[in-house]
Amino acid sequence: MNLVVDASVAAKWLVAEEDSDKARHLLTEWRQGKASLTAPDLILPEVASVLWKRAQRRALPSRVARDLYLRFERLSLPLAASEGLVGEALSMAVQHGNSVYDGVYVALSRTLNWDYLTADAKLHRLLSPFFPKIVLLGDWRT
């Protein structure tokens, strides 16, 4: 199984929330060599932003947010350069109304011909009619 994962999935590796069990199962599969995962390099600031927002809302102590981010970095998830994907992502955003950031994940998925796993139901509803390789984590079969 080959998957592009986004920050909504990666955040569930770090913080318990809905479907974290599925996300963590996927992480285990990857660590055991049963799955191939990648993401564009912009996942790094996106995951950091998710943790920062939780710290700002006092859902996480700031020290814990920093520690969780370092744990994420230590996973050494294979990253693809966003350069070369942004043009397609921008075109997609203009055409479909998604963010350019989300479009970078889709563009990487299309480039590799891998499925794109997201926990963002709104994004899935918006783009799955046009890009059937987008899979919602909640629907993903472990």
A tleap script that builds the chain and sets N, CA, C and O, in Angstrom:
source leaprc.protein.ff14SB
mol = sequence {
  NMET ASN LEU VAL VAL ASP ALA SER VAL ALA
  ALA LYS TRP LEU VAL ALA GLU GLU ASP SER
  ASP LYS ALA ARG HIE LEU LEU THR GLU TRP
  ARG GLN GLY LYS ALA SER LEU THR ALA PRO
  ASP LEU ILE LEU PRO GLU VAL ALA SER VAL
  LEU TRP LYS ARG ALA GLN ARG ARG ALA LEU
  PRO SER ARG VAL ALA ARG ASP LEU TYR LEU
  ARG PHE GLU ARG LEU SER LEU PRO LEU ALA
  ALA SER GLU GLY LEU VAL GLY GLU ALA LEU
  SER MET ALA VAL GLN HIE GLY ASN SER VAL
  TYR ASP GLY VAL TYR VAL ALA LEU SER ARG
  THR LEU ASN TRP ASP TYR LEU THR ALA ASP
  ALA LYS LEU HIE ARG LEU LEU SER PRO PHE
  PHE PRO LYS ILE VAL LEU LEU GLY ASP TRP
  ARG CTHR
}
set mol.1.N position { 0.848 -1.172 0.000 }
set mol.1.CA position { 0.000 0.000 0.000 }
set mol.1.C position { 0.891 1.231 0.000 }
set mol.1.O position { 1.821 1.331 0.800 }
set mol.2.N position { 0.609 2.160 -0.892 }
set mol.2.CA position { 1.377 3.395 -1.061 }
set mol.2.C position { 0.447 4.574 -0.822 }
set mol.2.O position { -0.572 4.720 -1.496 }
set mol.3.N position { 0.807 5.416 0.145 }
set mol.3.CA position { -0.071 6.524 0.516 }
set mol.3.C position { 0.692 7.827 0.694 }
set mol.3.O position { 1.775 7.857 1.278 }
set mol.4.N position { 0.112 8.894 0.182 }
set mol.4.CA position { 0.502 10.250 0.544 }
set mol.4.C position { -0.381 10.613 1.732 }
set mol.4.O position { -1.604 10.501 1.653 }
set mol.5.N position { 0.227 11.045 2.829 }
set mol.5.CA position { -0.544 11.431 4.012 }
set mol.5.C position { -0.405 12.924 4.235 }
set mol.5.O position { 0.619 13.522 3.905 }
set mol.6.N position { -1.447 13.521 4.799 }
set mol.6.CA position { -1.378 14.953 5.082 }
set mol.6.C position { -1.289 15.202 6.582 }
set mol.6.O position { -1.285 14.265 7.381 }
set mol.7.N position { -1.219 16.468 6.949 }
set mol.7.CA position { -1.039 16.850 8.348 }
set mol.7.C position { -2.222 16.439 9.211 }
set mol.7.O position { -2.058 16.210 10.409 }
set mol.8.N position { -3.411 16.342 8.627 }
set mol.8.CA position { -4.572 15.927 9.423 }
set mol.8.C position { -4.425 14.479 9.884 }
set mol.8.O position { -4.922 14.119 10.951 }
set mol.9.N position { -3.759 13.658 9.103 }
set mol.9.CA position { -3.483 12.269 9.495 }
set mol.9.C position { -2.293 12.230 10.449 }
set mol.9.O position { -2.351 11.570 11.487 }
set mol.10.N position { -1.225 12.926 10.107 }
set mol.10.CA position { -0.014 12.915 10.930 }
set mol.10.C position { -0.281 13.442 12.335 }
set mol.10.O position { 0.293 12.939 13.301 }
set mol.11.N position { -1.136 14.440 12.461 }
set mol.11.CA position { -1.457 14.977 13.787 }
set mol.11.C position { -2.080 13.905 14.673 }
set mol.11.O position { -1.885 13.909 15.889 }
set mol.12.N position { -2.821 12.998 14.072 }
set mol.12.CA position { -3.466 11.923 14.830 }
set mol.12.C position { -2.453 10.888 15.323 }
set mol.12.O position { -2.761 10.102 16.219 }
set mol.13.N position { -1.259 10.881 14.751 }
set mol.13.CA position { -0.200 10.035 15.281 }
set mol.13.C position { 0.280 10.569 16.627 }
set mol.13.O position { 0.793 9.818 17.457 }
set mol.14.N position { 0.110 11.869 16.833 }
set mol.14.CA position { 0.696 12.554 17.985 }
set mol.14.C position { -0.296 12.859 19.087 }
set mol.14.O position { 0.063 12.858 20.265 }
set mol.15.N position { -1.539 13.119 18.718 }
set mol.15.CA position { -2.560 13.563 19.669 }
set mol.15.C position { -3.797 12.688 19.486 }
set mol.15.O position { -4.251 12.470 18.362 }
set mol.16.N position { -4.330 12.196 20.578 }
set mol.16.CA position { -5.522 11.341 20.506 }
set mol.16.C position { -6.740 12.170 20.120 }
set mol.16.O position { -7.076 13.152 20.783 }
set mol.17.N position { -7.387 11.762 19.049 }
set mol.17.CA position { -8.628 12.361 18.597 }
set mol.17.C position { -9.348 11.325 17.744 }
set mol.17.O position { -8.875 10.196 17.613 }
set mol.18.N position { -10.467 11.689 17.172 }
set mol.18.CA position { -11.234 10.742 16.373 }
set mol.18.C position { -10.369 10.136 15.261 }
set mol.18.O position { -9.663 10.852 14.550 }
set mol.19.N position { -10.433 8.839 15.128 }
set mol.19.CA position { -9.696 8.064 14.118 }
set mol.19.C position { -8.188 8.002 14.354 }
set mol.19.O position { -7.443 7.585 13.467 }
set mol.20.N position { -7.730 8.413 15.540 }
set mol.20.CA position { -6.301 8.267 15.846 }
set mol.20.C position { -5.880 6.803 15.809 }
set mol.20.O position { -4.749 6.487 15.439 }
set mol.21.N position { -6.788 5.912 16.191 }
set mol.21.CA position { -6.452 4.489 16.166 }
set mol.21.C position { -6.114 4.035 14.746 }
set mol.21.O position { -5.156 3.289 14.544 }
set mol.22.N position { -6.888 4.477 13.777 }
set mol.22.CA position { -6.613 4.120 12.380 }
set mol.22.C position { -5.292 4.728 11.911 }
set mol.22.O position { -4.493 4.067 11.247 }
set mol.23.N position { -5.076 5.985 12.260 }
set mol.23.CA position { -3.837 6.657 11.856 }
set mol.23.C position { -2.621 5.969 12.473 }
set mol.23.O position { -1.602 5.784 11.807 }
set mol.24.N position { -2.730 5.596 13.728 }
set mol.24.CA position { -1.604 4.943 14.404 }
set mol.24.C position { -1.372 3.535 13.863 }
set mol.24.O position { -0.234 3.068 13.807 }
set mol.25.N position { -2.442 2.865 13.468 }
set mol.25.CA position { -2.285 1.549 12.837 }
set mol.25.C position { -1.491 1.693 11.531 }
set mol.25.O position { -0.608 0.887 11.238 }
set mol.26.N position { -1.814 2.711 10.768 }
set mol.26.CA position { -1.081 2.970 9.530 }
set mol.26.C position { 0.396 3.234 9.820 }
set mol.26.O position { 1.271 2.730 9.116 }
set mol.27.N position { 0.667 4.016 10.847 }
set mol.27.CA position { 2.051 4.306 11.219 }
set mol.27.C position { 2.787 3.011 11.571 }
set mol.27.O position { 3.938 2.819 11.176 }
set mol.28.N position { 2.131 2.140 12.302 }
set mol.28.CA position { 2.721 0.841 12.644 }
set mol.28.C position { 3.002 0.022 11.390 }
set mol.28.O position { 4.061 -0.592 11.265 }
set mol.29.N position { 2.047 0.019 10.462 }
set mol.29.CA position { 2.236 -0.706 9.195 }
set mol.29.C position { 3.465 -0.169 8.456 }
set mol.29.O position { 4.253 -0.939 7.907 }
set mol.30.N position { 3.620 1.147 8.447 }
set mol.30.CA position { 4.768 1.756 7.776 }
set mol.30.C position { 6.073 1.353 8.465 }
set mol.30.O position { 7.045 0.986 7.805 }
set mol.31.N position { 6.082 1.427 9.784 }
set mol.31.CA position { 7.291 1.068 10.532 }
set mol.31.C position { 7.680 -0.394 10.309 }
set mol.31.O position { 8.860 -0.740 10.350 }
set mol.32.N position { 6.689 -1.241 10.076 }
set mol.32.CA position { 6.943 -2.669 9.844 }
set mol.32.C position { 7.236 -2.972 8.371 }
set mol.32.O position { 7.441 -4.129 8.006 }
set mol.33.N position { 7.255 -1.953 7.538 }
set mol.33.CA position { 7.546 -2.139 6.126 }
set mol.33.C position { 6.380 -2.674 5.315 }
set mol.33.O position { 6.563 -3.149 4.195 }
set mol.34.N position { 5.181 -2.599 5.877 }
set mol.34.CA position { 3.987 -3.104 5.192 }
set mol.34.C position { 3.269 -2.017 4.406 }
set mol.34.O position { 2.307 -2.301 3.693 }
set mol.35.N position { 3.722 -0.789 4.526 }
set mol.35.CA position { 3.122 0.342 3.812 }
set mol.35.C position { 4.235 1.312 3.455 }
set mol.35.O position { 5.243 1.409 4.155 }
set mol.36.N position { 4.037 2.022 2.364 }
set mol.36.CA position { 4.944 3.105 1.981 }
set mol.36.C position { 4.191 4.413 2.156 }
set mol.36.O position { 3.078 4.572 1.656 }
set mol.37.N position { 4.801 5.340 2.863 }
set mol.37.CA position { 4.187 6.642 3.120 }
set mol.37.C position { 5.120 7.741 2.645 }
set mol.37.O position { 6.342 7.594 2.660 }
set mol.38.N position { 4.524 8.833 2.226 }
set mol.38.CA position { 5.276 10.037 1.914 }
set mol.38.C position { 4.352 11.230 2.096 }
set mol.38.O position { 3.142 11.086 2.269 }
set mol.39.N position { 4.948 12.395 2.053 }
set mol.39.CA position { 4.202 13.653 2.142 }
set mol.39.C position { 5.071 14.744 1.540 }
set mol.39.O position { 6.292 14.605 1.479 }
set mol.40.N position { 4.453 15.825 1.097 }
set mol.40.CA position { 5.275 16.964 0.679 }
set mol.40.C position { 5.930 17.591 1.909 }
set mol.40.O position { 5.423 17.466 3.024 }
set mol.41.N position { 7.046 18.257 1.697 }
set mol.41.CA position { 7.780 18.842 2.816 }
set mol.41.C position { 6.980 19.877 3.598 }
set mol.41.O position { 7.339 20.199 4.731 }
set mol.42.N position { 5.919 20.397 3.028 }
set mol.42.CA position { 5.120 21.380 3.765 }
set mol.42.C position { 4.364 20.754 4.928 }
set mol.42.O position { 3.750 21.475 5.715 }
set mol.43.N position { 4.392 19.433 5.057 }
set mol.43.CA position { 3.757 18.787 6.202 }
set mol.43.C position { 4.439 19.213 7.507 }
set mol.43.O position { 3.795 19.250 8.555 }
set mol.44.N position { 5.724 19.531 7.451 }
set mol.44.CA position { 6.446 19.908 8.671 }
set mol.44.C position { 5.852 21.151 9.326 }
set mol.44.O position { 5.464 21.082 10.492 }
set mol.45.N position { 5.763 22.285 8.629 }
set mol.45.CA position { 5.148 23.442 9.283 }
set mol.45.C position { 3.656 23.243 9.547 }
set mol.45.O position { 3.116 23.837 10.480 }
set mol.46.N position { 2.988 22.427 8.751 }
set mol.46.CA position { 1.563 22.201 9.003 }
set mol.46.C position { 1.347 21.430 10.302 }
set mol.46.O position { 0.460 21.780 11.081 }
set mol.47.N position { 2.130 20.400 10.548 }
set mol.47.CA position { 2.007 19.666 11.811 }
set mol.47.C position { 2.389 20.574 12.975 }
set mol.47.O position { 1.721 20.571 14.009 }
set mol.48.N position { 3.450 21.345 12.813 }
set mol.48.CA position { 3.839 22.292 13.863 }
set mol.48.C position { 2.713 23.276 14.150 }
set mol.48.O position { 2.479 23.627 15.306 }
set mol.49.N position { 2.021 23.721 13.120 }
set mol.49.CA position { 0.912 24.657 13.289 }
set mol.49.C position { -0.254 24.024 14.048 }
set mol.49.O position { -0.872 24.674 14.891 }
set mol.50.N position { -0.553 22.768 13.754 }
set mol.50.CA position { -1.614 22.062 14.485 }
set mol.50.C position { -1.273 22.018 15.972 }
set mol.50.O position { -2.128 22.279 16.819 }
set mol.51.N position { -0.030 21.689 16.283 }
set mol.51.CA position { 0.388 21.603 17.683 }
set mol.51.C position { 0.407 22.982 18.338 }
set mol.51.O position { 0.025 23.120 19.500 }
set mol.52.N position { 0.846 23.994 17.609 }
set mol.52.CA position { 0.849 25.363 18.130 }
set mol.52.C position { -0.568 25.801 18.480 }
set mol.52.O position { -0.799 26.387 19.538 }
set mol.53.N position { -1.524 25.516 17.583 }
set mol.53.CA position { -2.915 25.896 17.849 }
set mol.53.C position { -3.434 25.229 19.113 }
set mol.53.O position { -4.155 25.852 19.893 }
set mol.54.N position { -3.078 23.983 19.319 }
set mol.54.CA position { -3.509 23.287 20.537 }
set mol.54.C position { -2.878 23.937 21.771 }
set mol.54.O position { -3.523 24.065 22.812 }
set mol.55.N position { -1.629 24.340 21.648 }
set mol.55.CA position { -0.967 25.016 22.766 }
set mol.55.C position { -1.609 26.376 23.025 }
set mol.55.O position { -1.795 26.763 24.179 }
set mol.56.N position { -1.946 27.099 21.968 }
set mol.56.CA position { -2.599 28.405 22.121 }
set mol.56.C position { -3.951 28.276 22.819 }
set mol.56.O position { -4.337 29.140 23.606 }
set mol.57.N position { -4.667 27.190 22.525 }
set mol.57.CA position { -5.976 26.964 23.154 }
set mol.57.C position { -5.840 26.302 24.524 }
set mol.57.O position { -6.835 25.989 25.178 }
set mol.58.N position { -4.608 26.097 24.939 }
set mol.58.CA position { -4.284 25.456 26.204 }
set mol.58.C position { -4.764 24.003 26.277 }
set mol.58.O position { -5.009 23.466 27.357 }
set mol.59.N position { -4.892 23.389 25.111 }
set mol.59.CA position { -5.224 21.966 25.054 }
set mol.59.C position { -3.963 21.119 25.249 }
set mol.59.O position { -4.038 19.931 25.564 }
set mol.60.N position { -2.816 21.750 25.056 }
set mol.60.CA position { -1.513 21.108 25.262 }
set mol.60.C position { -0.573 22.129 25.889 }
set mol.60.O position { -0.575 23.288 25.473 }
set mol.61.N position { 0.219 21.742 26.861 }
set mol.61.CA position { 1.273 22.651 27.317 }
set mol.61.C position { 2.266 22.888 26.169 }
set mol.61.O position { 2.526 21.982 25.376 }
set mol.62.N position { 2.808 24.084 26.085 }
set mol.62.CA position { 3.701 24.410 24.967 }
set mol.62.C position { 4.904 23.476 24.918 }
set mol.62.O position { 5.362 23.123 23.831 }
set mol.63.N position { 5.421 23.072 26.064 }
set mol.63.CA position { 6.553 22.146 26.101 }
set mol.63.C position { 6.176 20.805 25.470 }
set mol.63.O position { 6.971 20.207 24.746 }
set mol.64.N position { 4.966 20.343 25.748 }
set mol.64.CA position { 4.493 19.081 25.166 }
set mol.64.C position { 4.335 19.229 23.652 }
set mol.64.O position { 4.677 18.319 22.897 }
set mol.65.N position { 3.817 20.379 23.213 }
set mol.65.CA position { 3.668 20.620 21.775 }
set mol.65.C position { 5.032 20.537 21.089 }
set mol.65.O position { 5.161 19.915 20.035 }
set mol.66.N position { 6.039 21.159 21.680 }
set mol.66.CA position { 7.396 21.101 21.103 }
set mol.66.C position { 7.926 19.670 21.087 }
set mol.66.O position { 8.506 19.229 20.095 }
set mol.67.N position { 7.725 18.948 22.186 }
set mol.67.CA position { 8.190 17.559 22.262 }
set mol.67.C position { 7.498 16.679 21.224 }
set mol.67.O position { 8.130 15.824 20.604 }
set mol.68.N position { 6.201 16.893 21.041 }
set mol.68.CA position { 5.467 16.111 20.045 }
set mol.68.C position { 5.968 16.416 18.637 }
set mol.68.O position { 6.084 15.516 17.805 }
set mol.69.N position { 6.264 17.684 18.376 }
set mol.69.CA position { 6.796 18.021 17.056 }
set mol.69.C position { 8.147 17.334 16.826 }
set mol.69.O position { 8.393 16.797 15.746 }
set mol.70.N position { 9.008 17.350 17.821 }
set mol.70.CA position { 10.308 16.687 17.679 }
set mol.70.C position { 10.128 15.188 17.457 }
set mol.70.O position { 10.868 14.575 16.688 }
set mol.71.N position { 9.144 14.605 18.132 }
set mol.71.CA position { 8.837 13.189 17.919 }
set mol.71.C position { 8.420 12.959 16.460 }
set mol.71.O position { 8.819 11.976 15.835 }
set mol.72.N position { 7.610 13.886 15.931 }
set mol.72.CA position { 7.191 13.772 14.535 }
set mol.72.C position { 8.404 13.836 13.603 }
set mol.72.O position { 8.522 13.029 12.682 }
set mol.73.N position { 9.288 14.777 13.838 }
set mol.73.CA position { 10.487 14.879 12.999 }
set mol.73.C position { 11.312 13.601 13.042 }
set mol.73.O position { 11.842 13.159 12.022 }
set mol.74.N position { 11.417 13.004 14.238 }
set mol.74.CA position { 12.230 11.788 14.391 }
set mol.74.C position { 11.641 10.582 13.660 }
set mol.74.O position { 12.337 9.590 13.444 }
set mol.75.N position { 10.374 10.662 13.281 }
set mol.75.CA position { 9.802 9.568 12.489 }
set mol.75.C position { 10.511 9.431 11.146 }
set mol.75.O position { 10.546 8.349 10.559 }
set mol.76.N position { 11.072 10.535 10.669 }
set mol.76.CA position { 11.768 10.563 9.371 }
set mol.76.C position { 10.875 10.080 8.236 }
set mol.76.O position { 11.281 9.270 7.403 }
set mol.77.N position { 9.662 10.590 8.223 }
set mol.77.CA position { 8.747 10.308 7.125 }
set mol.77.C position { 9.396 10.768 5.824 }
set mol.77.O position { 9.890 11.894 5.761 }
set mol.78.N position { 9.413 9.946 4.797 }
set mol.78.CA position { 9.981 10.391 3.521 }
set mol.78.C position { 9.211 11.605 2.986 }
set mol.78.O position { 7.986 11.572 2.867 }
set mol.79.N position { 9.935 12.654 2.671 }
set mol.79.CA position { 9.315 13.899 2.221 }
set mol.79.C position { 9.698 14.195 0.779 }
set mol.79.O position { 10.822 13.943 0.344 }
set mol.80.N position { 8.733 14.735 0.057 }
set mol.80.CA position { 8.956 15.169 -1.323 }
set mol.80.C position { 8.986 16.694 -1.344 }
set mol.80.O position { 8.250 17.346 -0.603 }
set mol.81.N position { 9.821 17.248 -2.179 }
set mol.81.CA position { 9.895 18.703 -2.303 }
set mol.81.C position { 8.592 19.244 -2.883 }
set mol.81.O position { 8.043 18.692 -3.837 }
set mol.82.N position { 8.114 20.322 -2.298 }
set mol.82.CA position { 6.898 20.976 -2.805 }
set mol.82.C position { 7.159 21.664 -4.139 }
set mol.82.O position { 6.255 21.837 -4.957 }
set mol.83.N position { 8.406 22.049 -4.336 }
set mol.83.CA position { 8.791 22.676 -5.600 }
set mol.83.C position { 8.429 21.732 -6.742 }
set mol.83.O position { 8.723 20.538 -6.688 }
set mol.84.N position { 7.806 22.261 -7.745 }
set mol.84.CA position { 7.379 21.435 -8.860 }
set mol.84.C position { 5.940 20.958 -8.738 }
set mol.84.O position { 5.359 20.480 -9.712 }
set mol.85.N position { 5.362 21.085 -7.547 }
set mol.85.CA position { 3.971 20.678 -7.320 }
set mol.85.C position { 3.041 21.876 -7.188 }
set mol.85.O position { 1.827 21.748 -7.346 }
set mol.86.N position { 3.612 23.034 -6.899 }
set mol.86.CA position { 2.806 24.209 -6.562 }
set mol.86.C position { 2.006 24.724 -7.753 }
set mol.86.O position { 0.872 25.171 -7.576 }
set mol.87.N position { 2.557 24.675 -8.945 }
set mol.87.CA position { 1.815 25.142 -10.125 }
set mol.87.C position { 0.527 24.366 -10.319 }
set mol.87.O position { -0.536 24.954 -10.523 }
set mol.88.N position { 0.621 23.038 -10.255 }
set mol.88.CA position { -0.580 22.205 -10.369 }
set mol.88.C position { -1.525 22.467 -9.197 }
set mol.88.O position { -2.743 22.507 -9.373 }
set mol.89.N position { -0.961 22.643 -8.006 }
set mol.89.CA position { -1.778 22.908 -6.819 }
set mol.89.C position { -2.544 24.220 -6.956 }
set mol.89.O position { -3.710 24.306 -6.572 }
set mol.90.N position { -1.894 25.229 -7.499 }
set mol.90.CA position { -2.557 26.519 -7.705 }
set mol.90.C position { -3.687 26.384 -8.717 }
set mol.90.O position { -4.784 26.894 -8.489 }
set mol.91.N position { -3.437 25.713 -9.815 }
set mol.91.CA position { -4.489 25.507 -10.826 }
set mol.91.C position { -5.687 24.781 -10.222 }
set mol.91.O position { -6.837 25.135 -10.484 }
set mol.92.N position { -5.408 23.772 -9.419 }
set mol.92.CA position { -6.462 23.006 -8.764 }
set mol.92.C position { -7.264 23.893 -7.810 }
set mol.92.O position { -8.492 23.819 -7.767 }
set mol.93.N position { -6.564 24.727 -7.050 }
set mol.93.CA position { -7.227 25.610 -6.094 }
set mol.93.C position { -8.147 26.594 -6.809 }
set mol.93.O position { -9.269 26.841 -6.365 }
set mol.94.N position { -7.673 27.145 -7.905 }
set mol.94.CA position { -8.485 28.083 -8.685 }
set mol.94.C position { -9.719 27.378 -9.239 }
set mol.94.O position { -10.817 27.934 -9.218 }
set mol.95.N position { -9.542 26.175 -9.727 }
set mol.95.CA position { -10.644 25.444 -10.352 }
set mol.95.C position { -11.648 24.885 -9.345 }
set mol.95.O position { -12.852 24.898 -9.602 }
set mol.96.N position { -11.161 24.392 -8.193 }
set mol.96.CA position { -12.045 23.655 -7.284 }
set mol.96.C position { -12.315 24.346 -5.949 }
set mol.96.O position { -13.227 23.947 -5.225 }
set mol.97.N position { -11.538 25.370 -5.615 }
set mol.97.CA position { -11.798 26.112 -4.386 }
set mol.97.C position { -11.122 25.566 -3.144 }
set mol.97.O position { -11.404 26.034 -2.041 }
set mol.98.N position { -10.243 24.596 -3.289 }
set mol.98.CA position { -9.468 24.101 -2.150 }
set mol.98.C position { -8.274 25.018 -1.927 }
set mol.98.O position { -8.006 25.897 -2.746 }
set mol.99.N position { -7.556 24.823 -0.826 }
set mol.99.CA position { -6.357 25.627 -0.598 }
set mol.99.C position { -5.216 25.118 -1.473 }
set mol.99.O position { -5.209 23.963 -1.899 }
set mol.100.N position { -4.269 25.985 -1.729 }
set mol.100.CA position { -3.076 25.577 -2.474 }
set mol.100.C position { -2.324 24.509 -1.676 }
set mol.100.O position { -1.789 23.563 -2.254 }
set mol.101.N position { -2.284 24.661 -0.350 }
set mol.101.CA position { -1.605 23.673 0.492 }
set mol.101.C position { -2.181 22.277 0.265 }
set mol.101.O position { -1.440 21.316 0.060 }
set mol.102.N position { -3.512 22.176 0.303 }
set mol.102.CA position { -4.151 20.878 0.063 }
set mol.102.C position { -3.860 20.386 -1.349 }
set mol.102.O position { -3.687 19.189 -1.577 }
set mol.103.N position { -3.809 21.308 -2.281 }
set mol.103.CA position { -3.518 20.942 -3.658 }
set mol.103.C position { -2.138 20.340 -3.840 }
set mol.103.O position { -1.934 19.511 -4.726 }
set mol.104.N position { -1.190 20.748 -3.012 }
set mol.104.CA position { 0.159 20.180 -3.105 }
set mol.104.C position { 0.125 18.681 -2.786 }
set mol.104.O position { 0.805 17.890 -3.439 }
set mol.105.N position { -0.663 18.298 -1.786 }
set mol.105.CA position { -0.790 16.871 -1.453 }
set mol.105.C position { -1.421 16.100 -2.614 }
set mol.105.O position { -0.972 15.010 -2.966 }
set mol.106.N position { -2.465 16.680 -3.200 }
set mol.106.CA position { -3.128 16.023 -4.334 }
set mol.106.C position { -2.163 15.919 -5.513 }
set mol.106.O position { -2.088 14.882 -6.171 }
set mol.107.N position { -1.430 16.991 -5.773 }
set mol.107.CA position { -0.473 16.978 -6.886 }
set mol.107.C position { 0.590 15.898 -6.678 }
set mol.107.O position { 0.978 15.217 -7.626 }
set mol.108.N position { 1.055 15.745 -5.449 }
set mol.108.CA position { 2.031 14.691 -5.167 }
set mol.108.C position { 1.405 13.314 -5.390 }
set mol.108.O position { 2.030 12.425 -5.969 }
set mol.109.N position { 0.190 13.150 -4.933 }
set mol.109.CA position { -0.531 11.891 -5.131 }
set mol.109.C position { -0.653 11.561 -6.617 }
set mol.109.O position { -0.436 10.424 -7.036 }
set mol.110.N position { -0.997 12.559 -7.390 }
set mol.110.CA position { -1.149 12.352 -8.840 }
set mol.110.C position { 0.199 12.048 -9.498 }
set mol.110.O position { 0.288 11.189 -10.376 }
set mol.111.N position { 1.229 12.747 -9.077 }
set mol.111.CA position { 2.562 12.532 -9.639 }
set mol.111.C position { 3.048 11.106 -9.386 }
set mol.111.O position { 3.608 10.464 -10.275 }
set mol.112.N position { 2.828 10.624 -8.174 }
set mol.112.CA position { 3.293 9.284 -7.800 }
set mol.112.C position { 2.306 8.184 -8.181 }
set mol.112.O position { 2.656 7.004 -8.206 }
set mol.113.N position { 1.065 8.587 -8.477 }
set mol.113.CA position { -0.037 7.642 -8.686 }
set mol.113.C position { -0.286 6.810 -7.424 }
set mol.113.O position { -0.522 5.604 -7.491 }
set mol.114.N position { -0.225 7.487 -6.279 }
set mol.114.CA position { -0.505 6.880 -4.977 }
set mol.114.C position { -1.820 7.441 -4.468 }
set mol.114.O position { -2.229 8.531 -4.866 }
set mol.115.N position { -2.486 6.698 -3.588 }
set mol.115.CA position { -3.664 7.227 -2.916 }
set mol.115.C position { -3.237 8.338 -1.964 }
set mol.115.O position { -2.107 8.360 -1.475 }
set mol.116.N position { -4.160 9.253 -1.715 }
set mol.116.CA position { -3.933 10.374 -0.795 }
set mol.116.C position { -4.880 10.196 0.375 }
set mol.116.O position { -6.098 10.235 0.200 }
set mol.117.N position { -4.333 10.002 1.569 }
set mol.117.CA position { -5.123 9.777 2.775 }
set mol.117.C position { -5.213 11.066 3.574 }
set mol.117.O position { -4.198 11.667 3.923 }
set mol.118.N position { -6.441 11.484 3.859 }
set mol.118.CA position { -6.692 12.689 4.645 }
set mol.118.C position { -7.750 12.400 5.695 }
set mol.118.O position { -8.587 11.515 5.518 }
set mol.119.N position { -7.710 13.145 6.781 }
set mol.119.CA position { -8.765 13.078 7.787 }
set mol.119.C position { -9.710 14.265 7.645 }
set mol.119.O position { -10.626 14.430 8.450 }
set mol.120.N position { -9.497 15.078 6.642 }
set mol.120.CA position { -10.284 16.292 6.406 }
set mol.120.C position { -11.512 15.949 5.553 }
set mol.120.O position { -11.430 15.861 4.328 }
set mol.121.N position { -12.644 15.759 6.224 }
set mol.121.CA position { -13.874 15.345 5.525 }
set mol.121.C position { -14.340 16.397 4.526 }
set mol.121.O position { -14.836 16.056 3.452 }
set mol.122.N position { -14.185 17.669 4.870 }
set mol.122.CA position { -14.602 18.740 3.961 }
set mol.122.C position { -13.784 18.695 2.668 }
set mol.122.O position { -14.334 18.813 1.574 }
set mol.123.N position { -12.485 18.527 2.803 }
set mol.123.CA position { -11.617 18.429 1.627 }
set mol.123.C position { -11.985 17.201 0.797 }
set mol.123.O position { -12.052 17.271 -0.430 }
set mol.124.N position { -12.218 16.099 1.459 }
set mol.124.CA position { -12.594 14.869 0.760 }
set mol.124.C position { -13.873 15.073 -0.042 }
set mol.124.O position { -13.951 14.679 -1.206 }
set mol.125.N position { -14.874 15.687 0.579 }
set mol.125.CA position { -16.141 15.950 -0.135 }
set mol.125.C position { -15.915 16.858 -1.335 }
set mol.125.O position { -16.508 16.653 -2.395 }
set mol.126.N position { -15.070 17.848 -1.173 }
set mol.126.CA position { -14.825 18.819 -2.237 }
set mol.126.C position { -14.097 18.203 -3.433 }
set mol.126.O position { -14.474 18.439 -4.581 }
set mol.127.N position { -13.070 17.423 -3.166 }
set mol.127.CA position { -12.186 16.991 -4.254 }
set mol.127.C position { -12.362 15.552 -4.723 }
set mol.127.O position { -11.955 15.225 -5.838 }
set mol.128.N position { -12.948 14.693 -3.919 }
set mol.128.CA position { -13.032 13.281 -4.334 }
set mol.128.C position { -13.815 13.063 -5.631 }
set mol.128.O position { -13.516 12.106 -6.346 }
set mol.129.N position { -14.808 13.905 -5.973 }
set mol.129.CA position { -15.451 13.691 -7.271 }
set mol.129.C position { -14.497 13.887 -8.460 }
set mol.129.O position { -14.715 13.328 -9.535 }
set mol.130.N position { -13.454 14.673 -8.260 }
set mol.130.CA position { -12.514 14.975 -9.338 }
set mol.130.C position { -11.227 14.150 -9.243 }
set mol.130.O position { -10.564 13.892 -10.248 }
set mol.131.N position { -10.894 13.747 -8.031 }
set mol.131.CA position { -9.655 13.015 -7.773 }
set mol.131.C position { -9.985 11.789 -6.921 }
set mol.131.O position { -9.891 11.843 -5.694 }
set mol.132.N position { -10.367 10.697 -7.556 }
set mol.132.CA position { -10.855 9.531 -6.810 }
set mol.132.C position { -9.811 8.849 -5.932 }
set mol.132.O position { -10.166 7.979 -5.137 }
set mol.133.N position { -8.537 9.214 -6.051 }
set mol.133.CA position { -7.519 8.605 -5.200 }
set mol.133.C position { -7.460 9.241 -3.808 }
set mol.133.O position { -6.626 8.850 -2.992 }
set mol.134.N position { -8.326 10.208 -3.529 }
set mol.134.CA position { -8.396 10.789 -2.189 }
set mol.134.C position { -9.247 9.873 -1.321 }
set mol.134.O position { -10.397 9.582 -1.647 }
set mol.135.N position { -8.668 9.424 -0.214 }
set mol.135.CA position { -9.336 8.494 0.692 }
set mol.135.C position { -9.473 9.174 2.047 }
set mol.135.O position { -8.515 9.751 2.562 }
set mol.136.N position { -10.665 9.103 2.619 }
set mol.136.CA position { -10.918 9.675 3.940 }
set mol.136.C position { -10.483 8.670 5.002 }
set mol.136.O position { -10.854 7.498 4.943 }
set mol.137.N position { -9.704 9.125 5.962 }
set mol.137.CA position { -9.206 8.243 7.014 }
set mol.137.C position { -10.344 7.477 7.685 }
set mol.137.O position { -10.207 6.286 7.965 }
set mol.138.N position { -11.457 8.147 7.942 }
set mol.138.CA position { -12.588 7.483 8.587 }
set mol.138.C position { -13.144 6.323 7.784 }
set mol.138.O position { -13.738 5.404 8.349 }
set mol.139.N position { -12.957 6.355 6.468 }
set mol.139.CA position { -13.440 5.287 5.580 }
set mol.139.C position { -12.361 4.258 5.261 }
set mol.139.O position { -12.647 3.204 4.693 }
set mol.140.N position { -11.140 4.566 5.624 }
set mol.140.CA position { -10.013 3.715 5.269 }
set mol.140.C position { -10.080 2.411 6.044 }
set mol.140.O position { -10.350 2.399 7.245 }
set mol.141.N position { -9.835 1.333 5.353 }
set mol.141.CA position { -9.872 0.010 5.989 }
set mol.141.C position { -8.465 -0.367 6.404 }
set mol.141.O position { -7.559 -0.461 5.576 }
set mol.142.N position { -8.298 -0.579 7.681 }
set mol.142.CA position { -6.973 -0.940 8.202 }
set mol.142.C position { -6.673 -2.404 7.961 }
set mol.142.O position { -5.603 -2.885 8.333 }
savepdb mol mol.pdb
quit
